[in-house]
Amino acid sequence: MAITLVNPSGLPKIEAYRQVSVATGSKLVFIAGQVAWDADARTIGRGDFAAQVEQCYLNVATALAGVGGSFNDVAKLTIYAVGWTPDKMPLLLEGIARAAAKLGVTPVPPGTLLGVSALSDPEHLVEVEATAVID
């Protein structure tokens, strides 16, 4: 595999994801921000933050499969959450866990979570972009 995920000594051991990814592959892949759309651009999980997180992760996996990769090749995620407050963390983790279970991914790669005021469509509560490295 092109990606190794680690929690180095001296950093918090957060079970939801790993702090560092080490990439050794040769093809760098940038996935545009994925929202909770299905293949026909219909929003999945209207008003349901966890369901939208799950769909975003599944869409990242679909994009990667289209270029010969998988979610295991993700080196870094960036998550944009509308109106983020810490009380949404359980819903975020629920959506990630559901997607990870479907994709057979554990642990989840490092990521950055940013609270935003809005996304391009008012129905979208979250957007996830990814950087991956494929052998």
DSSP file with accessible surface (Angstrom, degrees, kcal/mol):
  #  RESIDUE AA STRUCTURE BP1 BP2  ACC     N-H-->O    O-->H-N    N-H-->O    O-->H-N    TCO  KAPPA ALPHA  PHI   PSI    X-CA   Y-CA   Z-CA
    1    1 A M              0   0  147      0, 0.0   133,-0.1     0, 0.0    72,-0.1   0.000 360.0 360.0 360.0 149.1    0.0    0.0    0.0
    2    2 A A        +     0   0    0    131,-0.2    22,-2.8    21,-0.1    23,-0.6   0.633 360.0  61.3 -83.6 -15.3    1.1    3.5   -0.7
    3    3 A I  E     -A   23   0A   7     69,-0.2     2,-0.5    20,-0.2    20,-0.2  -0.951  56.3-173.2-121.1 130.9   -0.2    5.0    2.5
    4    4 A T  E     -A   22   0A  77     18,-2.2    18,-2.8    -2,-0.4     2,-0.5  -0.991  14.8-152.5-118.6 126.0    0.8    4.1    6.1
    5    5 A L  E     +A   21   0A  43     -2,-0.5     2,-0.3    16,-0.2    16,-0.2  -0.860  22.5 168.7-102.2 131.9   -1.2    5.8    8.9
    6    6 A V  E     -A   20   0A  55     14,-2.5    14,-2.1    -2,-0.5    13,-0.3  -0.957  37.5-144.9-140.4 156.7    0.4    6.4   12.3
    7    7 A N        -     0   0   25     -2,-0.3     3,-0.1    11,-0.2     6,-0.1  -0.911  36.4-144.1-115.3  96.0    0.0    8.1   15.6
    8    8 A P    >   -     0   0   48      0, 0.0     3,-1.7     0, 0.0    11,-0.0  -0.255  26.1 -92.7 -63.0 149.9    3.5    9.2   16.5
    9    9 A S  T 3  S+     0   0  119      1,-0.2     0, 0.0     4,-0.0     0, 0.0  -0.307 112.8  36.8 -57.5 138.4    4.7    9.1   20.1
   10   10 A G  T 3  S+     0   0   76      1,-0.4    -1,-0.2    -3,-0.1     3,-0.0   0.307  99.5  91.7  97.5  -9.6    4.2   12.5   21.8
   11   11 A L  S <  S-     0   0   79     -3,-1.7    -1,-0.4     1,-0.1     8,-0.0  -0.859  90.1 -88.1-111.5 154.3    0.9   13.3   20.0
   12   12 A P        -     0   0   81      0, 0.0     2,-1.1     0, 0.0     7,-0.1  -0.291  35.1-128.4 -58.5 140.7   -2.6   12.5   21.2
   13   13 A K        -     0   0  127      5,-0.1     2,-0.6    -6,-0.1     5,-0.1  -0.776  31.6-175.0 -92.5  93.3   -3.8    9.0   20.2
   14   14 A I    >   -     0   0   57     -2,-1.1     3,-0.8     3,-0.2     5,-0.1  -0.813  16.1-156.6 -94.5 121.1   -7.2    9.9   18.7
   15   15 A E  T 3  S+     0   0  141     -2,-0.6    93,-0.3     1,-0.2    -1,-0.1   0.760  85.1  67.7 -72.8 -23.3   -9.1    6.7   17.8
   16   16 A A  T 3  S-     0   0   35      1,-0.1    92,-0.3    91,-0.1     2,-0.3   0.773 119.1 -11.5 -69.7 -24.5  -11.3    8.4   15.2
   17   17 A Y  S <  S-     0   0   72     -3,-0.8     2,-0.3    90,-0.1    -3,-0.2  -0.961  73.6 -97.9-160.6 173.4   -8.3    9.0   12.8
   18   18 A R        -     0   0   49     90,-1.9   -11,-0.2    -2,-0.3    93,-0.1  -0.782  21.9-136.9-102.7 150.1   -4.5    8.9   12.7
   19   19 A Q  S    S+     0   0   52    -13,-0.3     2,-0.4    -2,-0.3   -12,-0.2   0.772  83.3  30.9 -75.4 -28.0   -2.4   12.0   13.1
   20   20 A V  E     -A    6   0A  51    -14,-2.1   -14,-2.5    90,-0.0     2,-0.4  -0.981  57.3-163.2-137.3 143.1    0.0   11.3   10.2
   21   21 A S  E     -A    5   0A  32     -2,-0.4     2,-0.5   -16,-0.2   -16,-0.2  -0.990  10.3-154.2-123.8 139.0    0.0    9.6    6.9
   22   22 A V  E     -A    4   0A  72    -18,-2.8   -18,-2.2    -2,-0.4     2,-0.5  -0.961  12.2-157.8-112.0 121.6    3.2    8.5    5.1
   23   23 A A  E     +A    3   0A  50     -2,-0.5   -20,-0.2   -20,-0.2   -21,-0.1  -0.864  25.8 161.6-105.6 131.4    2.9    8.3    1.3
   24   24 A T        +     0   0   98    -22,-2.8   -21,-0.1    -2,-0.5    -1,-0.1   0.322  43.9 107.7-124.5   2.8    5.3    6.2   -0.8
   25   25 A G        -     0   0   23    -23,-0.6   110,-0.3   110,-0.1     3,-0.1  -0.060  65.1-131.6 -76.7-177.0    3.3    5.8   -4.0
   26   26 A S  S    S+     0   0  106    108,-1.2     2,-0.6     1,-0.1   109,-0.2   0.588  80.8  70.1-115.4 -14.4    3.9    7.4   -7.3
   27   27 A K  E     -B  134   0B 103    107,-2.7   107,-2.8     2,-0.0     2,-0.5  -0.925  64.2-154.8-114.5 117.6    0.6    8.9   -8.4
   28   28 A L  E     -B  133   0B 101     -2,-0.6     2,-0.4   105,-0.2   105,-0.2  -0.768  13.2-167.4 -91.3 129.2   -0.8   11.9   -6.5
   29   29 A V  E     -B  132   0B  16    103,-3.3   103,-3.1    -2,-0.5     2,-0.5  -0.974   9.6-163.5-123.8 129.6   -4.6   12.2   -6.7
   30   30 A F  E     -B  131   0B 142     -2,-0.4     2,-0.5   101,-0.2   101,-0.2  -0.958   9.2-157.8-113.4 120.5   -6.7   15.3   -5.7
   31   31 A I  E     -B  130   0B  18     99,-3.3    99,-1.3    -2,-0.5     3,-0.1  -0.867  19.4-124.1-100.9 124.4  -10.4   14.7   -5.2
   32   32 A A  E     -     0   0B  72     -2,-0.5    96,-0.1    97,-0.2    98,-0.1  -0.195  50.0 -71.6 -58.0 155.8  -12.7   17.7   -5.5
   33   33 A G  E     -     0   0B  21     96,-0.1     2,-0.5    94,-0.1    96,-0.3  -0.289  54.5-146.9 -53.3 126.8  -14.9   18.4   -2.5
   34   34 A Q  E     -B  128   0B  47     94,-3.4    94,-2.3    -3,-0.1     2,-0.2  -0.869  14.4-169.3-104.1 131.6  -17.6   15.8   -2.4
   35   35 A V        -     0   0   11     -2,-0.5     2,-1.8    92,-0.2    92,-0.1  -0.504  44.8 -79.6-107.6-178.3  -21.1   16.6   -1.1
   36   36 A A  S    S+     0   0    0     90,-0.4     8,-3.8    -2,-0.2     2,-0.3  -0.239  81.1 131.9 -84.9  53.1  -24.0   14.3   -0.3
   37   37 A W  B     -E   43   0C  97     -2,-1.8     6,-0.2     6,-0.3     2,-0.1  -0.780  48.4-140.6 -98.8 149.1  -25.1   13.8   -3.9
   38   38 A D    >   -     0   0   38      4,-1.9     3,-2.1    -2,-0.3    -3,-0.1  -0.310  48.8 -80.2 -89.0-174.6  -25.9   10.5   -5.6
   39   39 A A  T 3  S+     0   0  107      1,-0.3    -2,-0.0     2,-0.1    -1,-0.0   0.728 133.5  53.4 -62.8 -20.1  -24.9    9.9   -9.2
   40   40 A D  T 3  S-     0   0  112      2,-0.1    -1,-0.3     0, 0.0     3,-0.1   0.160 120.3-106.8 -99.9  17.0  -27.9   11.9  -10.4
   41   41 A A  S <  S+     0   0   57     -3,-2.1     2,-0.5     1,-0.2    -2,-0.1   0.793  71.8 145.2  62.4  30.4  -27.0   14.9   -8.3
   42   42 A R        -     0   0  138      1,-0.0    -4,-1.9    -4,-0.0     2,-0.3  -0.860  54.7-113.9 -95.7 134.9  -29.9   14.3   -5.8
   43   43 A T  B     -E   37   0C  11     -2,-0.5     2,-0.4    -6,-0.2     3,-0.4  -0.499  26.4-149.6 -71.3 128.0  -29.0   15.2   -2.2
   44   44 A I  S    S+     0   0   58     -8,-3.8     4,-0.1    -2,-0.3    11,-0.1  -0.812  75.0  13.8 -94.7 135.3  -28.8   12.2    0.2
   45   45 A G  S >  S-     0   0   23     -2,-0.4     3,-2.8     1,-0.2     7,-0.3   0.906  77.3-154.8  71.8  46.0  -29.8   12.7    3.8
   46   46 A R  T 3  S-     0   0  161     -3,-0.4    -1,-0.2     1,-0.3    78,-0.1  -0.299  81.8   0.0 -53.8 124.7  -31.5   16.1    3.6
   47   47 A G  T 3  S+     0   0   71     76,-0.5     2,-0.7     1,-0.1    -1,-0.3   0.463 107.3 111.8  74.8   1.7  -31.2   17.7    7.1
   48   48 A D    <>  -     0   0   71     -3,-2.8     4,-2.2     1,-0.2     5,-0.2  -0.869  46.4-171.6-114.0  98.6  -29.3   14.6    8.4
   49   49 A F  H  > S+     0   0   13     -2,-0.7     4,-2.5     1,-0.2     5,-0.2   0.914  85.0  49.4 -57.7 -47.5  -25.6   15.5    9.1
   50   50 A A  H  > S+     0   0    0      1,-0.2     4,-2.5     2,-0.2    -1,-0.2   0.918 111.1  49.8 -61.2 -43.2  -24.4   11.9    9.8
   51   51 A A  H  > S+     0   0   13      1,-0.2     4,-2.3     2,-0.2    -1,-0.2   0.891 111.3  49.4 -64.4 -37.1  -26.0   10.6    6.6
   52   52 A Q  H  X S+     0   0    0     -4,-2.2     4,-2.5    -7,-0.3    -2,-0.2   0.905 109.3  51.3 -70.5 -39.1  -24.4   13.4    4.6
   53   53 A V  H  X S+     0   0    0     -4,-2.5     4,-2.3     2,-0.2     5,-0.2   0.954 110.7  49.9 -58.7 -48.6  -21.0   12.7    6.1
   54   54 A E  H  X S+     0   0   21     -4,-2.5     4,-2.4     1,-0.2    -2,-0.2   0.935 111.3  47.9 -55.9 -47.9  -21.4    9.1    5.2
   55   55 A Q  H  X S+     0   0   37     -4,-2.3     4,-2.6     1,-0.2    -1,-0.2   0.898 108.8  54.2 -63.9 -39.4  -22.4    9.9    1.6
   56   56 A C  H  X S+     0   0    0     -4,-2.5     4,-2.1     2,-0.2    -1,-0.2   0.935 110.2  46.6 -59.3 -46.4  -19.5   12.3    1.2
   57   57 A Y  H  X S+     0   0    7     -4,-2.3     4,-2.2     1,-0.2    -2,-0.2   0.911 111.9  50.7 -63.5 -41.6  -17.0    9.6    2.2
   58   58 A L  H  X S+     0   0   30     -4,-2.4     4,-2.3     1,-0.2    -1,-0.2   0.892 109.0  52.2 -63.9 -36.5  -18.6    7.1   -0.1
   59   59 A N  H  X S+     0   0   22     -4,-2.6     4,-2.6     2,-0.2    -1,-0.2   0.884 106.5  52.8 -67.3 -37.9  -18.4    9.6   -2.9
   60   60 A V  H  X S+     0   0    0     -4,-2.1     4,-2.5     2,-0.2    -2,-0.2   0.945 110.1  49.1 -59.4 -44.9  -14.7   10.1   -2.2
   61   61 A A  H  X S+     0   0   12     -4,-2.2     4,-2.5     1,-0.2    -2,-0.2   0.899 110.2  50.8 -62.0 -40.2  -14.3    6.3   -2.5
   62   62 A T  H  X S+     0   0   97     -4,-2.3     4,-1.7     2,-0.2    -1,-0.2   0.919 109.8  50.1 -63.8 -43.1  -16.2    6.2   -5.7
   63   63 A A  H  < S+     0   0   32     -4,-2.6     4,-0.5     1,-0.2    -2,-0.2   0.926 111.9  48.2 -61.3 -42.8  -14.0    9.0   -7.2
   64   64 A L  H ><>S+     0   0    0     -4,-2.5     5,-3.0     1,-0.2     3,-1.6   0.908 107.2  54.9 -65.4 -41.6  -10.9    7.0   -6.1
   65   65 A A  H ><5S+     0   0   66     -4,-2.5     3,-1.6     1,-0.3    -1,-0.2   0.866 100.1  62.9 -60.2 -32.2  -12.2    3.8   -7.6
   66   66 A G  T 3<5S+     0   0   68     -4,-1.7    -1,-0.3     1,-0.3    -2,-0.2   0.669 109.0  39.6 -67.7 -16.9  -12.6    5.7  -10.9
   67   67 A V  T < 5S-     0   0   67     -3,-1.6    -1,-0.3    -4,-0.5    -2,-0.2   0.090 128.3 -91.0-118.6  19.3   -8.8    6.3  -11.1
   68   68 A G  T < 5S+     0   0   64     -3,-1.6    -3,-0.2     1,-0.3     2,-0.2   0.673  92.1 104.1  85.8  17.8   -7.7    2.8   -9.8
   69   69 A G      < -     0   0   13     -5,-3.0     2,-0.3    -6,-0.1    -1,-0.3  -0.520  51.2-147.3-118.4-173.1   -7.5    3.6   -6.1
   70   70 A S    >   -     0   0   47     -2,-0.2     3,-2.4    -3,-0.1     4,-0.2  -0.913  41.8 -90.4-146.2 174.0   -9.5    3.1   -2.9
   71   71 A F  G >  S+     0   0    8      1,-0.3     3,-1.8    -2,-0.3    33,-0.0   0.787 120.1  70.6 -61.6 -24.6  -10.1    4.9    0.3
   72   72 A N  G 3  S+     0   0   62      1,-0.3    -1,-0.3    31,-0.1   -69,-0.2   0.658  91.4  60.8 -66.2 -12.1   -7.0    3.1    1.7
   73   73 A D  G <  S+     0   0   20     -3,-2.4    60,-2.4   -71,-0.1     2,-0.3   0.448  76.1 118.0 -91.8  -1.9   -5.0    5.4   -0.6
   74   74 A V  E <   +C  132   0B   2     -3,-1.8    58,-0.3    58,-0.2     3,-0.1  -0.516  36.2 178.5 -72.3 126.6   -6.2    8.6    1.1
   75   75 A A  E     +     0   0B  11     56,-2.9     2,-0.3     1,-0.3    57,-0.2   0.748  67.9   5.2 -94.6 -30.4   -3.4   10.6    2.7
   76   76 A K  E     -C  131   0B  72     55,-1.9    55,-2.6    33,-0.1     2,-0.3  -0.980  58.2-159.6-159.5 140.5   -5.4   13.5    3.9
   77   77 A L  E     -Cd 130 111B   1     33,-1.9    35,-1.7    -2,-0.3     2,-0.4  -0.922   3.9-159.5-117.8 148.1   -9.0   14.7    4.2
   78   78 A T  E     -Cd 129 112B  19     51,-2.5    51,-2.6    -2,-0.3     2,-0.5  -0.999  11.8-162.8-125.8 127.4  -10.5   18.2    4.6
   79   79 A I  E     -Cd 128 113B  11     33,-3.3    35,-3.2    -2,-0.4     2,-0.6  -0.945   5.3-163.5-114.1 127.1  -14.0   18.4    5.9
   80   80 A Y  E     -Cd 127 114B  56     47,-3.1    47,-1.9    -2,-0.5     2,-0.5  -0.954  11.9-171.4-109.7 119.2  -16.1   21.6    5.6
   81   81 A A  E >   -Cd 126 115B   0     33,-2.8    35,-2.5    -2,-0.6     3,-1.1  -0.955  21.4-127.3-119.4 125.2  -19.1   21.6    8.0
   82   82 A V  E 3  S- d   0 116B  32     43,-2.5    35,-0.2    -2,-0.5    36,-0.1  -0.472  90.8  -4.3 -69.9 130.7  -21.8   24.2    7.8
   83   83 A G  T 3  S-     0   0   42     33,-2.7    -1,-0.3    -2,-0.2    34,-0.1   0.844  90.4-161.6  58.8  37.5  -22.5   25.9   11.2
   84   84 A W    <   +     0   0   57     -3,-1.1    -1,-0.2    32,-0.3    31,-0.1  -0.219  19.7 166.5 -58.8 133.2  -20.0   23.6   13.0
   85   85 A T    >   -     0   0   56      1,-0.0     3,-2.4    30,-0.0     4,-0.2  -0.970  47.6-111.2-138.9 151.2  -20.3   23.4   16.7
   86   86 A P  G >  S+     0   0  107      0, 0.0     3,-2.0     0, 0.0    -2,-0.0   0.773 111.6  70.9 -56.9 -24.6  -18.7   20.8   19.0
   87   87 A D  G 3  S+     0   0  121      1,-0.3     4,-0.3     2,-0.1    -3,-0.0   0.671  89.2  64.3 -68.9  -9.9  -22.0   19.2   19.8
   88   88 A K  G <> S+     0   0   54     -3,-2.4     4,-2.3     1,-0.2     3,-0.5   0.555  74.7  94.7 -84.8  -7.9  -22.1   17.9   16.2
   89   89 A M  H <> S+     0   0   74     -3,-2.0     4,-2.9     1,-0.2     5,-0.3   0.889  79.5  53.6 -55.5 -44.3  -19.0   15.7   16.8
   90   90 A P  H  > S+     0   0   89      0, 0.0     4,-2.2     0, 0.0    -1,-0.2   0.904 110.7  47.8 -58.7 -36.7  -21.0   12.5   17.6
   91   91 A L  H  > S+     0   0   72     -3,-0.5     4,-2.4    -4,-0.3    -2,-0.2   0.898 111.5  50.3 -69.5 -39.5  -22.9   12.9   14.3
   92   92 A L  H  X S+     0   0    8     -4,-2.3     4,-2.5     2,-0.2     5,-0.2   0.957 112.9  45.9 -60.6 -49.2  -19.7   13.4   12.4
   93   93 A L  H  X S+     0   0   70     -4,-2.9     4,-2.8     1,-0.2    -2,-0.2   0.868 110.7  53.9 -64.5 -35.3  -18.1   10.4   14.0
   94   94 A E  H  X S+     0   0   84     -4,-2.2     4,-2.5    -5,-0.3    -1,-0.2   0.939 110.3  46.3 -63.0 -46.8  -21.3    8.3   13.3
   95   95 A G  H  X S+     0   0    0     -4,-2.4     4,-2.2     2,-0.2    -2,-0.2   0.918 114.1  48.0 -63.3 -42.0  -21.2    9.2    9.6
   96   96 A I  H  X S+     0   0   17     -4,-2.5     4,-3.1     1,-0.2     5,-0.2   0.935 111.8  50.2 -63.0 -45.4  -17.5    8.4    9.4
   97   97 A A  H  X S+     0   0   60     -4,-2.8     4,-2.4     1,-0.2    -2,-0.2   0.902 110.2  49.6 -62.4 -42.2  -18.0    5.1   11.2
   98   98 A R  H  X S+     0   0   75     -4,-2.5     4,-1.9     2,-0.2    -1,-0.2   0.929 114.8  44.0 -63.2 -44.2  -20.8    4.1    8.9
   99   99 A A  H  X S+     0   0    0     -4,-2.2     4,-2.3    -5,-0.2    -2,-0.2   0.934 112.8  51.8 -65.8 -43.9  -18.8    4.9    5.8
  100  100 A A  H  X>S+     0   0   16     -4,-3.1     5,-2.1     1,-0.2     4,-1.4   0.896 109.0  50.9 -60.8 -38.9  -15.7    3.2    7.1
  101  101 A A  H  <5S+     0   0   83     -4,-2.4     3,-0.2    -5,-0.2    -1,-0.2   0.920 112.0  46.4 -65.2 -42.5  -17.6    0.1    7.9
  102  102 A K  H  <5S+     0   0  140     -4,-1.9    -1,-0.2     1,-0.2    -2,-0.2   0.852 119.1  41.4 -66.0 -34.9  -19.0    0.0    4.4
  103  103 A L  H  <5S-     0   0   55     -4,-2.3    -1,-0.2    -5,-0.1    -2,-0.2   0.552 105.8-124.7 -90.9 -10.6  -15.6    0.6    2.9
  104  104 A G  T  <5 +     0   0   59     -4,-1.4     2,-0.5    -3,-0.2    -3,-0.2   0.846  58.3 150.9  69.1  34.2  -13.7   -1.7    5.2
  105  105 A V      < -     0   0    8     -5,-2.1    -1,-0.2    -6,-0.2     3,-0.1  -0.877  23.4-172.2-106.5 125.3  -11.4    1.2    6.2
  106  106 A T        +     0   0  124     -2,-0.5     2,-0.1     1,-0.3   -89,-0.1  -0.875  64.4  24.1-160.2 129.8   -9.7    1.4    9.6
  107  107 A P  S    S-     0   0   34      0, 0.0    -1,-0.3     0, 0.0   -90,-0.1   0.690  84.9-128.7 -79.8 175.1   -8.2    3.6   10.8
  108  108 A V        -     0   0   14    -92,-0.3   -90,-1.9   -93,-0.3     3,-0.1  -0.613  29.3-109.0 -85.5 143.7   -9.3    6.8    9.0
  109  109 A P        -     0   0    4      0, 0.0   -33,-0.1     0, 0.0    -1,-0.1  -0.165  46.1 -76.3 -68.5 167.4   -6.6    9.0    7.6
  110  110 A P        +     0   0   11      0, 0.0   -33,-1.9     0, 0.0     2,-0.3  -0.222  58.7 176.6 -60.6 154.6   -5.7   12.4    9.1
  111  111 A G  E     -d   77   0B  30    -35,-0.2     2,-0.4   -93,-0.1   -33,-0.2  -0.968  29.6-131.9-154.7 166.6   -8.0   15.3    8.4
  112  112 A T  E     -d   78   0B  59    -35,-1.7   -33,-3.3    -2,-0.3     2,-0.5  -0.992  18.5-153.2-123.9 132.7   -8.8   18.9    9.0
  113  113 A L  E     -d   79   0B  55     -2,-0.4     2,-0.4   -35,-0.2   -33,-0.2  -0.939  13.6-175.5-109.7 125.4  -12.3   20.0   10.0
  114  114 A L  E     -d   80   0B  74    -35,-3.2   -33,-2.8    -2,-0.5     2,-0.4  -0.983  19.9-138.3-122.8 130.6  -13.3   23.5    9.2
  115  115 A G  E     -d   81   0B  50     -2,-0.4     2,-0.3   -35,-0.2   -33,-0.2  -0.704  28.7-177.4 -82.2 134.0  -16.6   25.2   10.2
  116  116 A V  E     -d   82   0B  40    -35,-2.5   -33,-2.7    -2,-0.4   -32,-0.3  -0.906  34.1-130.4-130.0 160.6  -18.1   27.3    7.3
  117  117 A S  S    S-     0   0  118     -2,-0.3     2,-0.3     1,-0.3    -1,-0.1   0.805  84.4 -13.5 -81.8 -28.7  -21.1   29.5    7.0
  118  118 A A        -     0   0   65    -36,-0.1    -1,-0.3   -37,-0.0     2,-0.2  -0.985  53.6-141.0-164.2 161.1  -22.4   27.9    3.8
  119  119 A L        -     0   0   32      5,-0.3     5,-0.0    -2,-0.3     8,-0.0  -0.596  50.3 -83.1-115.5-175.1  -21.6   25.6    0.9
  120  120 A S  S    S+     0   0  108     -2,-0.2     3,-0.0     1,-0.1     0, 0.0   0.734 118.5  40.1 -66.5 -23.2  -22.7   25.9   -2.8
  121  121 A D  S >  S-     0   0   44      3,-0.1     3,-2.0     1,-0.1    -2,-0.2  -0.994  77.6-138.2-127.1 129.0  -26.1   24.4   -2.2
  122  122 A P  T 3  S+     0   0  129      0, 0.0    -1,-0.1     0, 0.0    -2,-0.1   0.713 102.3  63.0 -62.2 -17.6  -28.1   25.2    1.0
  123  123 A E  T 3  S+     0   0   69    -77,-0.1   -76,-0.5     2,-0.0     2,-0.5   0.718  85.3  91.1 -75.9 -19.7  -29.1   21.5    1.3
  124  124 A H    <   +     0   0    3     -3,-2.0    -5,-0.3     1,-0.1     3,-0.1  -0.664  45.8 175.2 -85.9 126.3  -25.5   20.5    1.8
  125  125 A L        +     0   0   45     -2,-0.5   -43,-2.5     1,-0.2     2,-0.3   0.575  68.1  21.5-100.1 -16.2  -24.3   20.4    5.4
  126  126 A V  E     - C   0  81B   0    -45,-0.2   -90,-0.4   -74,-0.0     2,-0.3  -0.990  55.1-165.7-153.7 151.9  -20.9   19.0    4.8
  127  127 A E  E     - C   0  80B  43    -47,-1.9   -47,-3.1    -2,-0.3     2,-0.4  -0.991   9.4-162.0-141.0 139.6  -18.3   18.7    2.0
  128  128 A V  E     -BC  34  79B   0    -94,-2.3   -94,-3.4    -2,-0.3     2,-0.3  -0.987   5.6-174.6-128.5 124.9  -15.2   16.4    2.0
  129  129 A E  E     - C   0  78B  67    -51,-2.6   -51,-2.5    -2,-0.4     2,-0.3  -0.849  11.2-160.6-114.4 156.3  -12.1   16.7   -0.2
  130  130 A A  E     -BC  31  77B   4    -99,-1.3   -99,-3.3    -2,-0.3     2,-0.4  -0.975  19.5-155.0-138.9 150.3   -9.3   14.3   -0.3
  131  131 A T  E     +BC  30  76B  44    -55,-2.6   -56,-2.9    -2,-0.3   -55,-1.9  -0.992  27.8 179.6-118.6 130.7   -5.7   13.9   -1.4
  132  132 A A  E     -BC  29  74B   0   -103,-3.1  -103,-3.3    -2,-0.4     2,-0.4  -0.895  21.8-148.5-130.6 159.7   -4.6   10.3   -2.2
  133  133 A V  E     -B   28   0B  12    -60,-2.4     2,-0.4    -2,-0.3  -131,-0.2  -0.998  16.3-169.4-130.8 125.7   -1.4    8.6   -3.3
  134  134 A I  E      B   27   0B  13   -107,-2.8  -107,-2.7    -2,-0.4  -108,-1.2  -0.924 360.0 360.0-117.5 139.8   -1.6    5.5   -5.4
  135  135 A D              0   0  111     -2,-0.4  -110,-0.1  -110,-0.3  -133,-0.0  -0.305 360.0 360.0 -63.3 360.0    1.2    3.1   -6.3
